[in-house]
Amino acid sequence: MDVLIIGAGPTGLMMAAELKRYGIDFRIIDKSKGPSEKSKALAIQARTLEIFQMLDLDEAFTKKGLALNRMNIFSQNGPIGSVSFQGLASPFPYVLSLPQSETETILNDHLGNLVEREVELTGIEQGDDHIRATLSTGESVTCRYLIGCDGAHSFVRKHLGLTFIGKSFPSVFSLADVTIDWSHPHEEGSVFWHPSGVLAALPLPAKNTYRLIFELPRCQMPSQANEDNLKVDIPAPTLEEVQEMVRERADKEATLSSPDWLANFHVNSRLASNYQKGNIFLAGDAAHIHSPVGGQGMNTGIQDAFNLAWKLAHVLRGKADNKLLETYHLERHAFAKKLLKGTEKGTYIAALKRSWQITLRNFFAKHILRTQESQRKIPRVISQIDLSYPNFPYDGKFARGPKSGMRLPHYKELLPHLKDLQEHLLILFSTDPKPFADLPCTLVNITRETDTTGELHEAFGAESGAAYLVRPDGYIAYRQTPAQPEKLIEQLKKFTYSGKL
């Protein structure tokens, strides 16, 4: 067997679905009896939806989810400002609200119900070219690669001796999935900065239902976490407490009902020291956990899987050297490190308690959110379409256009070529594509005749001809102007780390 996946949350299911698409032999196990029944992670960001679109899964999600167009911020004295997602340069200019239970159901159905349930990993032995995994059933499994998608308490991470570096926030946070009758629109999220604690209200797809995340004064007690600081031993909030809190911080006339989930939790911000050890990898919460600010966690895990899957497939198919797999840690660990810093900062800002800090925060936030740059930048960061990977080769003198390492901009003319992409895509702007015809990648040539408005030539800085080499995960590996087949061949050899094609 090629790959054994441990854990069948969204990250593990995405990994399995991708390996199945590439025709890789794998198994996926999970110790739970079935998919999550809790709403858990809610936000699906634009970049994740773009990935689902590449796999023809986007409609399955958008039909069930609720599009959130805006996030509003309030203080106790009134509106601070808002962030709109409607200007995003994406087919999905919004945050999609969908309970994790639904996300897992869609991915599990897409996979074909291949998860082996109530099976746990109990031991790992790593050899030079194979891994022997022991399962709770008593079975011994031999595979070439093992992927730990087994959550924050990851057995795989602990077995490998990888540290989970980071911090715990001193505050205890609470959550409630409830129905609310109040004055705020259901298609927009709201955050209330209040001296007694922050309150975030994230709409759920069902009418007038919300996920509330908040602080309760009675829960702010020391030494309430276990040794991993991931659980809280404080009684969950009651509906009466939550209603009183919402009336104090958000809407004095609000009426809450039908509680579906009430709980407390610690916010941890932790990052595994390495995502790879030999032929064993970590992905999702096994590799990183952080504040729910911005709704980044599940999206980051899904994109971990999307990044690693194509690299594994190319190595297993003999298209690339094993060294390609090292780029998984280099790319995803660097992004997660930056992400943790951002979510930590956002959490601290939202949870300020001292009056002078609150005054300064509200003053600066009100002015910053009025600027065009903030309205452009913040949605791009939250949606993850701004994500780019470092350490790509110098890519020529372009006057404009997306750079190497960036996500390929989504234009409707290019979408058909991205769907089910399993090899590199060469987007060529040339009057003579013949010299490029034998390159081992999918070729699409854009001419002045097909680009009648000139929009693509302008957007890609291709007035004098150009070539963009796009990886199977939709990120630009290399670009050049004018297009030169010899240099493209040279770069393809470098990307496979094999010195050959």
N, C-alpha and C positions, 0 to 999 in steps of 0.2 A: 504494500500500500504506500502511496506517495505522502499523504498528509493526514494527520489526526488533529482535529479541532476540538479543544476543550472549552465548553460553554456555548449555550445556544440563546444568548441574548441577541440584540440587534447586530452587534459586531460579529459574533460567531456565525449568525445566520447569513449575514452579508458575505462573509468569507466563504462559507459553504456554497452559496448561490453562485459566486464568481468562479470558484474552482469547478463547479459543475458546468458552467458555461464554457470554460476552457477545455473541458473533457479530462480533467485531472481526477485520478482515483483518490477518494478521501472517505473518511468517516467523521461524524460529529456526535459528541456525547454531551449529556447534561445531567446533573444530579437531581434536578427538580422533576416533579411529576408531569408538569406541562408548562406551556407558555405562561408568562406573567399575567396575572389577573388584575394587577394594579395599574393605574394610569402612569405612574413613574415619570419618565422623561416625556415632555410634551412637544417641544419646539423642533420642527424640521426646517432647517435653513435652506435658502435658495440654492447654495452649491450642492447640498445633498439631493435636492429635488432635480437638479440638472443631471446628477449621476443616475438617479432613478429614470430620468428621461432617456439617457443613453441605453438603458436596459429595458425600455418600454414598460416601466413600472409606474411612471409618474401619475397616470390617471387613476390607478388603483388607490393612490394616496390622496390625491386632490379631491376625489369624489367623497371620501370619508372625512376629510379634515376641514378645518375652518381657517380661512385666510385672514391673518391679522395684518392690517395695512399700516398701523401706527402704534407707537408706544408713547404714552403720555406720562409726564412726571409732575407731581403736585407736592407742595409743602402745606403746612397747616394754614398758611395764609392765602392759598390759591395756586393757580397753575404756574409751574416753573418753565415748562417748554415741552416739546415733543420731538420724536424722531419718526419720520415717514419712510417707509420702504418702497413707496410707489415709484420712485425715480431710479430704482436699481436697474442696471443694464443686464437684465436676466429675464428669461421667459417666466420667472416666478418672483415678481416684485412684492413679496410679502413673506411673513413667517407663517408656516402652516402649523396649526395646533392640532395634534392628534395624539391620543394616549399611546404610551409605549406598548400596551397590550394589543392595540390595533396594528401598530407597526410590526410587531412580532408575528401576528397572524398573517399579514400580507406577505412578509418575507418567507414564513414557513410554508405557506401555500405555493409561493413561487418556487421554492426549493423542492417541494414535492413530499413533505412530511418524512424526511430522511433522518430526523434527529432520534438518536437512541436515548430514551428517557430513563431516569433513575439509575444511571450508570456514572460512576465517579472515578476519577483518576486517583490512584493510590501510590504509584511509584513511577520513577523515570530513571532509565539508564541510557546515557548517551555515548555511543561509540563513534568511530571515525566517520563512518558513512551511513549510520543507521541509528535509530532510537528505539529502545524497547520500553513500552509503557505497560504498566500493570493496572488493571481495572478492578473495580469493586466486585465484579462478577467472577473474579478469579482468572479471567482471560489475560493472556500476555499478547500484546500487539506490537508488531514491528513496522516502523514507518521511516520514511526519509526525513520528514519534517514534522514538527509538532508546534501548534499555535495555541498559546494560552489566552483565551478570551473569557477567562473565568472570574472576572470581577475584581472588586477592590481587595478582597481577602484571598487573592489568587494563590492556589496551591503551586502552580507552575512557577510563579515569581519567587515564592518563598523557597521552593526546592532548589532553584538555581542560585540562591543566596544573593539575589539582587536587592539592593536597598530601595526603599520607597521614601525618597527624600521629600521633606516638605514641612508643613505646619498645620496646626489646627486653630481655627478661629475661637476666641474665648466665648462668643455668644452661642447659645442654643437657639436654633430656629425651629419653627413649627410649620406644618402644612395642613390644609383642609381642602377637600374637594366638595363643594357645596353649590346649592342653587341660591342665587341672590336676586332680589327685587330691589333695584336702585337706579340712580340717575345716569350711570355711565354706559356708553354704547358697548354692545357685546362684540363688535368686530375690532375693537382696539384694546390693547393691554394698558394697564395703569400701574404706576408705582407711586406710593405715598410716603414721602419723607416726613416722619413725625418725631418729635423729641422722645416719645415713649417707645419708639421702635419703628423699623421700616415695615411696610406692607406692600406686597406685589400681588396684583390680581391678573391672572392670565386666563382668558376665556377658553373654555372647552367647547367641542363641537355641539353638544346638546344645548338646547335653548336655555339661556340664562344660567348656565353652569360655569363654574370657575375653579381654577386651582389658586388658592391663596398661600403665599409664603410670607411668614411674619415672625416677629419676636414678641414673646410674652414676658413681662417682668418676672413672673413667678418661676419661669424656667431658667433664669440666669443665675444658676448655682454652680459652684466649682466642683471639680472632681466627679463628673457625672458620666464619664466615658469609660469604655473598656480599654484593654491594653492597646488596641489598634485605633482607639478614639473614633470609632465609626458608629457606635450605638449610644443611645441615651436612655438612662434609667429614671425618667421623670414621667409622671402620668400625662397622657396625651391631652390636648386641649378639648374642652367640651364645646358643643354648639353655642351654648349661652355665652361662654367666654369669647368665642370668635365673633359673635354678633356684637357684643359690647365693644370689642376692639375695632371692628369695621366702622361702627357708628362714631367712635372717637376720632379715627384717623382719616376716614374717607367720605362717609355719607351718613349723617345723623338719622336719616329716615330709612336706612337699609334694613331689609328683612331677610334673614338667612333661614334655609330649610334643607331637608334631605341630605344630610351629611353622608358622604360615601367613603371618605377616608380621612382620619384625623391622626396625626403623628408628630413626633419631635425628631430632630436630627441635628448632628454636628456638621459643620462645613469644614471639610479638609481640603487642603491643596497639596497634592503629592505627585511626584514624578519618579518613575522607575529609573534607576541609574543607567540602564541599558535596555533597549528593546530586543536585543538579540544576544544569545549565547550559543555558539556553535550553530546547530540547525534547529534551535528552539527559539520561538519569537513570542513577544507579548503584544497584545492589541487591546484597545478599549480601556475599560476601567482597571484592568490588570496592569496597565502601563501608566495611567494618569487619572486622577480624580481631582475635582475642583468645585468651586462655588457654582450654584445654578445660575448666577448672573449671566445674562445673555443667551441662555439656552444652548450651550456649546457641547456638552458632554457626549451625548449620544451621536451627534453629528461627527464629532472628532473620531469616535470609535468606528463608525461606518466608513469614514474616509481613510482610517488606518487600514482597514480590510481592503478597500479598493486600491490603495497604493501597493500593498504587499502582494495581492493575489496575482496581478499581471506579471510581476517579477518572478514569483514562484513558477507560474505557468511557463514563462519563457525559459527558465532554467531547466525545468523538467522536460520540456519539449526539445531541449538541446539547442535553443536559439541564443542562449546567453550563458556566460560563465557564472559560477556560484557567487562570485564577487559582486555581481549586480545586487544581490540581496542585502549587502552592507549599506546600500543607499537608503534602505527602508528606515533604519535607525537614524541616519544622518538627516533625512528629510522630516520625518514625523516627530522625532524627539525635539528638534529645533523649534518646530511649530508649537508643540505642546508647552515647551518652556516659556515661549513668548505668551501663549494663551493663559497660562497660570498667572503670570505677572499681571495681565490685564484683568482677569476675573478677581484676583486678590484686591487690586486697586478699586475695582467697582464695588466690591463688598464692603471694604473699609469706608468708602465715600457714602454709601447708602446707610450705613449703620452708625454714623457719627452721633454722639450724644451731647457733647458740650455745646452750650449756647453760642459761643463765639465761633466754633467750628461750623455749626449749622448755618449761622449767618453768612459766613464767608462762602461756604459751599453753595448755598442757594443763590447768592449774588453772582458768583462766577458762572454757575451752571446756566442761569437765565441768559447771560450774555453770550456764552459760548454756543448754546443751542440756537441762537439767532443767526449765526454765521453760515454762509453757504458752504464753506469748507467742512464744517461739522456735519451739516445735513448730507453732504456727499460721502464723507469718510466713514462716519459711524455706521450707517447701514451696510456699507461694503465690508467692514470688519465683522460685524455681527453675522452677516449672511455667509461669511467665509469665501465670498467670491474674490476677495482681495488677497487671499492666501497665495504665496508664491514660494518656490523652492530655491535655495541658494546654490552656489558652486557650479553654475552652468557655464559653458565656454563662451568666450567673447563672440558676439554674433553679428559683427559688421556694422557699417555706418548707416543706420536707418534714421530718417527724419522723424518718423512716428511709428506707431504700431506696437502691439504687445511684445514684450521682451521674453527672452529665454527664461524658463522657470515659472512664467505666469500661466494662469489658466487660459485656454483658448476662448476668446469671446464667442458667445453663442449667437450666431446668425442663422436664420432659417435656411439659407442656402447650404450651410455646412452641416446642419443637424443630421440629414440622412447618412452622411459619411461617418458620423460619430457613433451611430447606433450599432451595437454589437461589435464594436471595434476590438480586435484581438491582436493587432500588430501596429507598428508605427504608421501614421498617416502623413503623407507628404502633400501639403497644400502648395500648389505651384502656380505662379503667375508668369506665364511664358507663352511666347508665340510659337515655340517649337518644343513640345514635351517629349519628343522621341528619345533624346539622350538619357532621359530619366525613367524610361519605361521598364528597364530591367532591375531597378532597385527593389530590394526585398521589403516593400511596404505598399500600402494602399495609396494610389495616386489619384488626386483630383486636380485638374488644371482649370484655372479660372481665367477666362479671356475677356477682352473688352466686349465681345459679342454676348457672352453669358452674363457678365456684370454690366448690364446696360446703363445703370445709373452711375457706375463708377464708385459706388459706396464701399465695396470690399477693397478695391485698389487703394482708395484713400485711407481706410481704416487700418490697413496692413502696411502702409508706406511702400506700396509696390508699384509706383508709377514707372520705375525703370526695370521692373521684373523683380521677382523675389521667390524664395522657397521657405516654407515653414514646416519643420519636422515635428510632429505632434505625437506624444506617447499614448499608449492605450488608455491611460487614465485622464486624457484630455489636457495635459500640461505640455507647453511648448518646450521641446528638448533643444532645439537649435533653429536659428534663422539666418538667412544670408541674402544679400543683394549685391550684384545680380546673382541669379541661381547658377550654381556650378556643380555638376554631378560628381566630379572627383572629390571635392571637399565634403559633399554629403555622404559619400561612401566612407570616407575617413571618419566622420563623426559617428556614423552608425556602428562602425567597428568599435569605437571607444565606448559607446553606450552599452554594447553587449559584453564588454570586458573580455572578449575572446580573441580579438585581433583578426577575426574572419567573419564572413557573412554566410 
